[in-house]
Amino acid sequence: MDRHTKEQRHKNMQAVKDKKTKLENLVCEMLWNRNVRFRRNVTDLPGKPDIAIKKYKAVVFIDSCFWHKCPIHYKVPATNTEFWENKITGNMLRDEEVNKIYQNMGWNILRIWEHEIKDSLEVATNKIINFINAAKN
């Protein structure tokens, strides 16, 4: 049983951000300070990547451990389990489909987990920069 009313739960879920999150802002600031130029949340690309550099055909997605079912940190919610399993599985299937679309387009795609950024912003930033540099060649 949910502790919140339907209206309260709806309000909580509406507050969940899908772009310009704190982690995304941290990564983007680090990249920008290291002279990496990019676009954020590009709506005309599949899946609206968090970071995109069309010139190098490179996209980066920052995946939340909960919403994208991190194999290390994901825990099934105790309530409304069937709903959440269907929702999260749908997200994973969409991620796979988006990956295939980019592969078919000949683009480079990097998915980085939220916990990688939390563990070490510097290491995560370097991983993204190395990915972008590889895409240049």
ChimeraX commands (.cxc) that place a marker at each C-alpha (Angstrom):
marker #1 position 0.00,0.00,0.00 radius 0.5
marker #1 position 1.34,3.41,-0.95 radius 0.5
marker #1 position 1.67,5.91,1.90 radius 0.5
marker #1 position 0.71,8.79,-0.41 radius 0.5
marker #1 position -2.61,9.57,-2.00 radius 0.5
marker #1 position -2.88,9.27,-5.76 radius 0.5
marker #1 position -2.65,13.06,-6.06 radius 0.5
marker #1 position 0.44,13.26,-3.82 radius 0.5
marker #1 position 2.18,10.45,-5.72 radius 0.5
marker #1 position 1.32,12.13,-9.04 radius 0.5
marker #1 position 2.82,15.41,-7.80 radius 0.5
marker #1 position 5.98,13.62,-6.63 radius 0.5
marker #1 position 6.43,11.86,-9.96 radius 0.5
marker #1 position 5.92,15.09,-11.89 radius 0.5
marker #1 position 8.81,16.61,-9.95 radius 0.5
marker #1 position 11.25,13.97,-11.26 radius 0.5
marker #1 position 13.46,15.73,-13.79 radius 0.5
marker #1 position 14.50,14.13,-17.07 radius 0.5
marker #1 position 16.95,16.79,-18.20 radius 0.5
marker #1 position 19.40,19.21,-16.68 radius 0.5
marker #1 position 19.72,17.15,-13.51 radius 0.5
marker #1 position 22.34,17.98,-10.89 radius 0.5
marker #1 position 24.63,15.21,-12.12 radius 0.5
marker #1 position 24.20,16.25,-15.74 radius 0.5
marker #1 position 24.98,19.86,-14.79 radius 0.5
marker #1 position 28.15,18.77,-12.96 radius 0.5
marker #1 position 29.40,16.72,-15.90 radius 0.5
marker #1 position 28.57,19.43,-18.42 radius 0.5
marker #1 position 30.33,22.06,-16.35 radius 0.5
marker #1 position 33.45,19.89,-16.12 radius 0.5
marker #1 position 33.41,19.23,-19.87 radius 0.5
marker #1 position 32.85,22.89,-20.69 radius 0.5
marker #1 position 35.72,23.92,-18.40 radius 0.5
marker #1 position 37.96,21.50,-20.31 radius 0.5
marker #1 position 36.97,23.15,-23.60 radius 0.5
marker #1 position 34.69,20.40,-24.83 radius 0.5
marker #1 position 31.83,21.96,-26.78 radius 0.5
marker #1 position 28.55,20.11,-27.15 radius 0.5
marker #1 position 24.77,20.42,-27.13 radius 0.5
marker #1 position 22.49,19.23,-24.35 radius 0.5
marker #1 position 19.23,17.27,-24.59 radius 0.5
marker #1 position 19.12,17.43,-28.38 radius 0.5
marker #1 position 15.49,16.91,-29.34 radius 0.5
marker #1 position 16.08,16.05,-33.01 radius 0.5
marker #1 position 18.23,13.02,-32.14 radius 0.5
marker #1 position 16.78,9.66,-31.03 radius 0.5
marker #1 position 16.37,9.36,-27.27 radius 0.5
marker #1 position 17.23,13.04,-26.71 radius 0.5
marker #1 position 20.85,12.43,-25.63 radius 0.5
marker #1 position 22.12,14.32,-22.59 radius 0.5
marker #1 position 25.24,15.35,-24.52 radius 0.5
marker #1 position 25.66,15.38,-28.29 radius 0.5
marker #1 position 28.37,16.42,-30.70 radius 0.5
marker #1 position 26.93,16.05,-34.18 radius 0.5
marker #1 position 30.25,16.95,-35.85 radius 0.5
marker #1 position 31.80,13.75,-34.46 radius 0.5
marker #1 position 28.58,11.70,-34.46 radius 0.5
marker #1 position 28.91,11.19,-30.71 radius 0.5
marker #1 position 26.20,11.02,-28.06 radius 0.5
marker #1 position 26.34,10.47,-24.31 radius 0.5
marker #1 position 23.50,9.32,-22.11 radius 0.5
marker #1 position 23.73,9.67,-18.32 radius 0.5
marker #1 position 21.59,6.82,-17.02 radius 0.5
marker #1 position 20.02,6.87,-13.57 radius 0.5
marker #1 position 20.63,3.73,-11.52 radius 0.5
marker #1 position 16.92,3.43,-10.71 radius 0.5
marker #1 position 15.25,4.39,-14.00 radius 0.5
marker #1 position 17.61,2.33,-16.18 radius 0.5
marker #1 position 18.07,-0.66,-13.81 radius 0.5
marker #1 position 21.72,-0.49,-12.84 radius 0.5
marker #1 position 22.94,-4.05,-12.20 radius 0.5
marker #1 position 24.71,-2.85,-9.05 radius 0.5
marker #1 position 22.24,-0.48,-7.37 radius 0.5
marker #1 position 18.75,-1.20,-8.67 radius 0.5
marker #1 position 16.26,-2.40,-6.06 radius 0.5
marker #1 position 12.69,-3.34,-6.88 radius 0.5
marker #1 position 10.30,-1.01,-5.04 radius 0.5
marker #1 position 8.41,-2.72,-2.24 radius 0.5
marker #1 position 5.02,-1.41,-3.38 radius 0.5
marker #1 position 3.32,-1.53,-6.76 radius 0.5
marker #1 position 6.05,-3.95,-7.87 radius 0.5
marker #1 position 4.41,-5.08,-11.10 radius 0.5
marker #1 position 3.95,-1.50,-12.31 radius 0.5
marker #1 position 7.58,-0.61,-11.58 radius 0.5
marker #1 position 8.98,-3.76,-13.15 radius 0.5
marker #1 position 7.00,-3.05,-16.33 radius 0.5
marker #1 position 8.07,0.62,-16.31 radius 0.5
marker #1 position 11.77,-0.10,-15.78 radius 0.5
marker #1 position 11.78,-2.97,-18.28 radius 0.5
marker #1 position 10.20,-0.63,-20.82 radius 0.5
marker #1 position 12.97,1.90,-20.19 radius 0.5
marker #1 position 15.63,-0.76,-20.73 radius 0.5
marker #1 position 14.01,-1.94,-23.97 radius 0.5
marker #1 position 13.83,1.67,-25.20 radius 0.5
marker #1 position 17.53,2.13,-24.35 radius 0.5
marker #1 position 18.41,-0.95,-26.39 radius 0.5
marker #1 position 16.33,0.31,-29.32 radius 0.5
marker #1 position 17.99,3.74,-29.18 radius 0.5
marker #1 position 21.43,2.07,-29.10 radius 0.5
marker #1 position 20.55,0.08,-32.23 radius 0.5
marker #1 position 19.33,3.21,-34.02 radius 0.5
marker #1 position 22.64,4.99,-33.37 radius 0.5
marker #1 position 24.65,1.94,-34.38 radius 0.5
marker #1 position 22.71,1.73,-37.65 radius 0.5
marker #1 position 23.33,5.45,-38.23 radius 0.5
marker #1 position 27.07,4.92,-37.70 radius 0.5
marker #1 position 27.16,7.05,-34.55 radius 0.5
marker #1 position 29.21,6.53,-31.39 radius 0.5
marker #1 position 27.20,6.10,-28.21 radius 0.5
marker #1 position 28.30,6.11,-24.59 radius 0.5
marker #1 position 26.06,5.28,-21.66 radius 0.5
marker #1 position 27.42,6.25,-18.28 radius 0.5
marker #1 position 25.83,5.28,-14.98 radius 0.5
marker #1 position 24.82,7.80,-12.35 radius 0.5
marker #1 position 26.99,5.98,-9.78 radius 0.5
marker #1 position 30.09,6.39,-11.97 radius 0.5
marker #1 position 29.69,10.16,-11.72 radius 0.5
marker #1 position 28.95,10.03,-8.00 radius 0.5
marker #1 position 31.96,7.78,-7.38 radius 0.5
marker #1 position 34.37,10.06,-9.22 radius 0.5
marker #1 position 33.34,13.04,-11.29 radius 0.5
marker #1 position 36.90,13.36,-12.59 radius 0.5
marker #1 position 37.10,9.74,-13.78 radius 0.5
marker #1 position 33.64,9.96,-15.40 radius 0.5
marker #1 position 34.58,13.21,-17.15 radius 0.5
marker #1 position 37.80,11.67,-18.44 radius 0.5
marker #1 position 35.85,8.66,-19.72 radius 0.5
marker #1 position 33.56,10.98,-21.68 radius 0.5
marker #1 position 36.47,13.04,-23.04 radius 0.5
marker #1 position 38.30,9.88,-24.14 radius 0.5
marker #1 position 35.11,8.68,-25.82 radius 0.5
marker #1 position 34.72,11.99,-27.68 radius 0.5
marker #1 position 38.38,12.00,-28.73 radius 0.5
marker #1 position 38.01,8.45,-30.09 radius 0.5
marker #1 position 34.91,9.54,-32.03 radius 0.5
marker #1 position 36.93,12.32,-33.71 radius 0.5
marker #1 position 39.15,9.77,-35.44 radius 0.5
marker link #1:1,2 radius 0.2
marker link #1:2,3 radius 0.2
marker link #1:3,4 radius 0.2
marker link #1:4,5 radius 0.2
marker link #1:5,6 radius 0.2
marker link #1:6,7 radius 0.2
marker link #1:7,8 radius 0.2
marker link #1:8,9 radius 0.2
marker link #1:9,10 radius 0.2
marker link #1:10,11 radius 0.2
marker link #1:11,12 radius 0.2
marker link #1:12,13 radius 0.2
marker link #1:13,14 radius 0.2
marker link #1:14,15 radius 0.2
marker link #1:15,16 radius 0.2
marker link #1:16,17 radius 0.2
marker link #1:17,18 radius 0.2
marker link #1:18,19 radius 0.2
marker link #1:19,20 radius 0.2
marker link #1:20,21 radius 0.2
marker link #1:21,22 radius 0.2
marker link #1:22,23 radius 0.2
marker link #1:23,24 radius 0.2
marker link #1:24,25 radius 0.2
marker link #1:25,26 radius 0.2
marker link #1:26,27 radius 0.2
marker link #1:27,28 radius 0.2
marker link #1:28,29 radius 0.2
marker link #1:29,30 radius 0.2
marker link #1:30,31 radius 0.2
marker link #1:31,32 radius 0.2
marker link #1:32,33 radius 0.2
marker link #1:33,34 radius 0.2
marker link #1:34,35 radius 0.2
marker link #1:35,36 radius 0.2
marker link #1:36,37 radius 0.2
marker link #1:37,38 radius 0.2
marker link #1:38,39 radius 0.2
marker link #1:39,40 radius 0.2
marker link #1:40,41 radius 0.2
marker link #1:41,42 radius 0.2
marker link #1:42,43 radius 0.2
marker link #1:43,44 radius 0.2
marker link #1:44,45 radius 0.2
marker link #1:45,46 radius 0.2
marker link #1:46,47 radius 0.2
marker link #1:47,48 radius 0.2
marker link #1:48,49 radius 0.2
marker link #1:49,50 radius 0.2
marker link #1:50,51 radius 0.2
marker link #1:51,52 radius 0.2
marker link #1:52,53 radius 0.2
marker link #1:53,54 radius 0.2
marker link #1:54,55 radius 0.2
marker link #1:55,56 radius 0.2
marker link #1:56,57 radius 0.2
marker link #1:57,58 radius 0.2
marker link #1:58,59 radius 0.2
marker link #1:59,60 radius 0.2
marker link #1:60,61 radius 0.2
marker link #1:61,62 radius 0.2
marker link #1:62,63 radius 0.2
marker link #1:63,64 radius 0.2
marker link #1:64,65 radius 0.2
marker link #1:65,66 radius 0.2
marker link #1:66,67 radius 0.2
marker link #1:67,68 radius 0.2
marker link #1:68,69 radius 0.2
marker link #1:69,70 radius 0.2
marker link #1:70,71 radius 0.2
marker link #1:71,72 radius 0.2
marker link #1:72,73 radius 0.2
marker link #1:73,74 radius 0.2
marker link #1:74,75 radius 0.2
marker link #1:75,76 radius 0.2
marker link #1:76,77 radius 0.2
marker link #1:77,78 radius 0.2
marker link #1:78,79 radius 0.2
marker link #1:79,80 radius 0.2
marker link #1:80,81 radius 0.2
marker link #1:81,82 radius 0.2
marker link #1:82,83 radius 0.2
marker link #1:83,84 radius 0.2
marker link #1:84,85 radius 0.2
marker link #1:85,86 radius 0.2
marker link #1:86,87 radius 0.2
marker link #1:87,88 radius 0.2
marker link #1:88,89 radius 0.2
marker link #1:89,90 radius 0.2
marker link #1:90,91 radius 0.2
marker link #1:91,92 radius 0.2
marker link #1:92,93 radius 0.2
marker link #1:93,94 radius 0.2
marker link #1:94,95 radius 0.2
marker link #1:95,96 radius 0.2
marker link #1:96,97 radius 0.2
marker link #1:97,98 radius 0.2
marker link #1:98,99 radius 0.2
marker link #1:99,100 radius 0.2
marker link #1:100,101 radius 0.2
marker link #1:101,102 radius 0.2
marker link #1:102,103 radius 0.2
marker link #1:103,104 radius 0.2
marker link #1:104,105 radius 0.2
marker link #1:105,106 radius 0.2
marker link #1:106,107 radius 0.2
marker link #1:107,108 radius 0.2
marker link #1:108,109 radius 0.2
marker link #1:109,110 radius 0.2
marker link #1:110,111 radius 0.2
marker link #1:111,112 radius 0.2
marker link #1:112,113 radius 0.2
marker link #1:113,114 radius 0.2
marker link #1:114,115 radius 0.2
marker link #1:115,116 radius 0.2
marker link #1:116,117 radius 0.2
marker link #1:117,118 radius 0.2
marker link #1:118,119 radius 0.2
marker link #1:119,120 radius 0.2
marker link #1:120,121 radius 0.2
marker link #1:121,122 radius 0.2
marker link #1:122,123 radius 0.2
marker link #1:123,124 radius 0.2
marker link #1:124,125 radius 0.2
marker link #1:125,126 radius 0.2
marker link #1:126,127 radius 0.2
marker link #1:127,128 radius 0.2
marker link #1:128,129 radius 0.2
marker link #1:129,130 radius 0.2
marker link #1:130,131 radius 0.2
marker link #1:131,132 radius 0.2
marker link #1:132,133 radius 0.2
marker link #1:133,134 radius 0.2
marker link #1:134,135 radius 0.2
marker link #1:135,136 radius 0.2
marker link #1:136,137 radius 0.2
view
